Amino acid sequence: MNSIMSSKKIDMTDSAKGSLILVNREHPLKGEIPGKLVNAGGDGVLLESRTAAMLQQLLKDIKGEEDITAVSGYRSYKEQEEIFQDSLNENGREFTEKYVAYPGCSEHQTGYAIDLGKTAEEIDFLCPDFPYAGTPQKFREKAADYGFIQRYEKDKEKVTGIGHEPWHFRYIGYPHSKIMKENNLSLEEYMDLIEKHRYGINPFVFHGNKQSFEIGCLKVEEEQEITISEDAIYQISGSNRKSVIITLWKEQKV
């Protein structure tokens, strides 16, 4: 029985939005692009709605609502500019360039990034304490199951261009988070990997959570159409590298 196919139009704007976008100094944001923002549980801390929902589910799972505090989520370009300049004045350029992204190059401007701290009377805004022990470590160990990665690992500083940040987590969604964790990949390295797997030709296949996934990259030069089965479960996210990443959920064959 043949599946009914539907067409989906994609253009360059699609390549610069979505939970998989790579944001760094080489790949700045294309304007202010967050989706719906909601409260993430901290004092005025906002996140993209699905990111906030998955964060709350993860905290509930590990019973970490009281032990972990959301310190910093979504920031506008202006806010990031002010934080960067304040850090320059207070901490100097070496510290600032290691721990604070340039305005326009910060994941916090996407709404998909969250800085977390161990709950305390005083929490450092730029470098909150989030140790590799206790409830914070439980969060870290479970993060990939809920679509989060620890974005700036110590052994990836040369790749990311950012110093080790145990407190900074990024939502990219499952199964991408799980693939990255199992293969010890930064988001930069993951994009390099997935871009070798072309949509509809040689997709990357991952088996997990009693499902199979096919992940492929499609370069976007101008408006174009792709065809996907109407009964398919899929996600399309930009990479912020002039391409989109298409993830298809497949029934896992036993």
C-alpha positions as CSV (number, residue, x, y, z in Angstrom):
1,M,0.0,0.0,0.0
2,N,1.5,3.3,-1.1
3,S,1.7,6.2,1.3
4,I,0.1,9.5,0.4
5,M,2.8,12.1,0.0
6,S,2.5,15.8,0.8
7,S,4.9,18.6,-0.1
8,K,6.6,21.0,2.3
9,K,8.1,24.3,1.1
10,I,11.5,25.3,2.6
11,D,13.5,28.5,2.1
12,M,16.5,30.2,3.5
13,T,14.6,31.5,6.5
14,D,13.9,27.9,7.6
15,S,17.7,27.3,7.8
16,A,18.1,29.9,10.5
17,K,15.5,28.7,13.0
18,G,14.7,25.6,15.1
19,S,16.0,23.8,18.1
20,L,19.1,22.5,16.3
21,I,20.5,25.8,15.1
22,L,24.2,26.3,15.7
23,V,25.0,29.6,17.3
24,N,28.6,30.8,17.8
25,R,31.0,33.4,16.6
26,E,31.2,31.9,13.1
27,H,27.5,31.4,12.9
28,P,25.7,34.4,14.4
29,L,21.9,34.6,14.7
30,K,19.9,36.0,11.9
31,G,17.9,38.5,14.0
32,E,15.6,37.8,17.0
33,I,14.1,34.4,16.4
34,P,12.7,32.8,19.6
35,G,9.4,31.0,19.4
36,K,6.8,31.4,22.1
37,L,8.6,32.3,25.4
38,V,7.3,31.1,28.8
39,N,8.4,31.3,32.4
40,A,11.0,28.6,33.2
41,G,10.6,28.7,36.9
42,G,13.3,31.2,37.8
43,D,12.8,34.9,38.7
44,G,11.9,36.3,35.3
45,V,13.8,33.5,33.5
46,L,12.2,32.8,30.1
47,L,12.6,29.9,27.7
48,E,11.1,28.7,24.4
49,S,7.9,26.9,25.4
50,R,9.0,23.3,24.6
51,T,12.4,23.8,26.2
52,A,10.7,25.1,29.3
53,A,8.3,22.1,29.4
54,M,11.1,19.5,29.0
55,L,13.2,21.3,31.7
56,Q,10.3,21.1,34.1
57,Q,9.8,17.4,33.3
58,L,13.5,16.6,33.8
59,L,13.6,18.5,37.2
60,K,10.4,16.6,38.3
61,D,11.9,13.3,37.3
62,I,15.0,13.8,39.4
63,K,13.1,15.6,42.2
64,G,15.4,18.6,41.7
65,E,12.9,21.5,41.7
66,E,14.2,22.7,45.1
67,D,17.9,22.0,44.6
68,I,18.3,23.5,41.2
69,T,17.6,27.1,40.2
70,A,17.2,28.5,36.7
71,V,19.6,31.4,36.6
72,S,19.5,32.7,33.1
73,G,17.5,31.8,30.0
74,Y,16.4,33.9,27.0
75,R,18.2,37.2,26.5
76,S,17.6,39.8,23.8
77,Y,20.5,41.2,21.7
78,K,20.4,44.4,23.9
79,E,20.6,42.4,27.1
80,Q,23.5,40.3,25.8
81,E,25.3,43.4,24.7
82,E,24.9,45.0,28.2
83,I,26.1,41.7,29.9
84,F,29.1,41.5,27.6
85,Q,30.1,45.2,28.2
86,D,29.6,44.9,31.9
87,S,31.8,41.8,32.1
88,L,34.5,43.6,30.0
89,N,34.5,46.4,32.6
90,E,34.4,44.2,35.6
91,N,36.4,41.1,34.6
92,G,38.5,42.1,31.6
93,R,38.6,40.8,28.0
94,E,40.3,37.4,28.6
95,F,37.6,36.3,31.1
96,T,34.7,37.8,29.1
97,E,35.7,36.2,25.8
98,K,36.1,32.9,27.5
99,Y,32.7,32.8,29.2
100,V,30.5,35.5,27.6
101,A,29.4,35.2,24.0
102,Y,29.5,38.2,21.7
103,P,26.1,39.9,21.2
104,G,24.4,38.2,18.2
105,C,26.4,35.0,18.9
106,S,24.9,33.9,22.1
107,E,22.7,30.8,22.5
108,H,20.7,32.6,25.1
109,Q,19.2,34.8,22.3
110,T,17.5,31.6,20.9
111,G,15.5,30.7,24.0
112,Y,16.9,27.2,23.8
113,A,19.7,27.7,26.4
114,I,19.6,27.7,30.2
115,D,22.1,28.4,32.8
116,L,21.5,26.5,36.0
117,G,22.8,26.8,39.5
118,K,22.8,24.9,42.7
119,T,20.2,26.6,44.9
120,A,21.8,29.0,47.3
121,E,21.2,32.4,48.9
122,E,23.7,33.9,46.5
123,I,24.3,32.6,42.9
124,D,26.9,33.9,40.5
125,F,25.0,35.1,37.4
126,L,27.9,34.5,34.9
127,C,29.4,31.3,36.5
128,P,26.8,29.7,38.8
129,D,27.9,26.7,40.8
130,F,26.6,23.5,39.3
131,P,28.8,20.7,40.6
132,Y,29.5,17.2,39.3
133,A,27.8,15.7,42.4
134,G,24.4,15.5,44.0
135,T,21.2,16.7,42.2
136,P,23.1,18.7,39.6
137,Q,24.9,15.6,38.5
138,K,21.6,13.7,38.4
139,F,20.4,16.4,36.1
140,R,23.5,16.1,33.9
141,E,23.1,12.3,33.6
142,K,19.5,12.4,32.6
143,A,19.7,15.5,30.4
144,A,20.1,13.8,27.1
145,D,16.9,11.7,27.7
146,Y,15.0,15.0,27.7
147,G,16.7,16.6,24.7
148,F,19.4,18.6,26.6
149,I,23.2,18.7,26.2
150,Q,25.8,20.3,28.4
151,R,26.9,22.6,25.7
152,Y,30.5,23.7,26.6
153,E,32.5,20.7,27.8
154,K,36.1,21.0,29.0
155,D,37.5,18.8,26.3
156,K,35.7,20.7,23.6
157,E,37.0,24.3,24.3
158,K,39.0,24.4,21.1
159,V,36.0,23.4,19.1
160,T,33.4,25.6,20.7
161,G,35.5,28.6,21.3
162,I,34.0,28.9,24.8
163,G,35.5,27.9,28.1
164,H,34.2,25.0,30.2
165,E,30.7,25.8,31.5
166,P,29.2,23.1,33.7
167,W,26.1,25.2,34.2
168,H,25.1,25.9,30.6
169,F,22.7,23.5,29.0
170,R,21.1,23.6,25.5
171,Y,17.9,22.1,24.3
172,I,18.3,20.4,20.9
173,G,15.7,17.6,21.2
174,Y,15.8,13.9,21.2
175,P,17.3,11.8,19.5
176,H,20.0,14.4,18.7
177,S,21.0,14.9,22.4
178,K,21.4,11.1,22.8
179,I,23.5,10.7,19.7
180,M,25.8,13.6,20.8
181,K,26.2,12.2,24.3
182,E,26.9,8.6,23.2
183,N,29.5,9.8,20.7
184,N,31.0,12.6,22.8
185,L,30.2,15.3,20.2
186,S,29.9,19.0,20.6
187,L,27.1,20.7,18.6
188,E,29.7,21.8,16.0
189,E,30.9,18.3,15.6
190,Y,27.4,16.9,15.4
191,M,26.6,19.3,12.5
192,D,29.7,18.3,10.7
193,L,28.6,14.6,11.0
194,I,24.9,15.1,10.0
195,E,25.8,17.3,7.0
196,K,27.5,14.2,5.5
197,H,24.2,12.4,5.6
198,R,21.9,13.8,2.9
199,Y,18.2,13.7,3.2
200,G,16.6,11.0,1.1
201,I,20.0,9.6,0.0
202,N,22.1,8.4,2.9
203,P,20.4,9.4,6.2
204,F,22.0,8.8,9.6
205,V,20.1,6.0,11.3
206,F,19.8,5.9,15.1
207,H,18.0,3.3,17.2
208,G,16.8,4.3,20.6
209,N,13.8,4.5,22.9
210,K,12.1,1.6,21.1
211,Q,12.1,3.7,17.9
212,S,14.3,4.2,14.9
213,F,15.2,7.6,13.5
214,E,16.5,8.7,10.1
215,I,18.3,12.1,10.1
216,G,19.3,13.8,6.9
217,C,20.6,17.2,5.9
218,L,19.2,19.3,3.0
219,K,21.2,22.3,1.7
220,V,18.9,25.3,1.1
221,E,19.9,27.6,-1.7
222,E,16.4,29.1,-2.5
223,E,12.8,28.1,-2.0
224,Q,12.3,24.4,-2.7
225,E,9.9,21.6,-2.0
226,I,10.4,18.3,-0.3
227,T,7.9,15.4,-0.2
228,I,7.1,13.6,3.1
229,S,4.5,10.9,3.7
230,E,1.4,12.4,5.2
231,D,1.4,9.8,8.0
232,A,5.1,10.4,8.8
233,I,6.2,11.8,12.2
234,Y,9.0,14.3,11.4
235,Q,10.8,17.4,12.6
236,I,12.5,20.0,10.5
237,S,15.0,22.4,12.1
238,G,17.5,24.8,10.6
239,S,21.2,24.4,11.2
240,N,22.1,28.1,10.8
241,R,24.6,26.8,8.2
242,K,22.4,27.2,5.1
243,S,20.8,23.8,5.6
244,V,17.9,22.1,7.4
245,I,18.0,18.9,9.4
246,I,15.1,16.6,8.8
247,T,14.4,13.9,11.4
248,L,12.0,11.1,10.6
249,W,10.5,8.8,13.3
250,K,10.4,5.2,12.1
251,E,8.8,2.1,13.5
252,Q,11.6,0.0,14.9
253,K,11.6,-3.5,13.4
254,V,12.0,-6.2,16.0
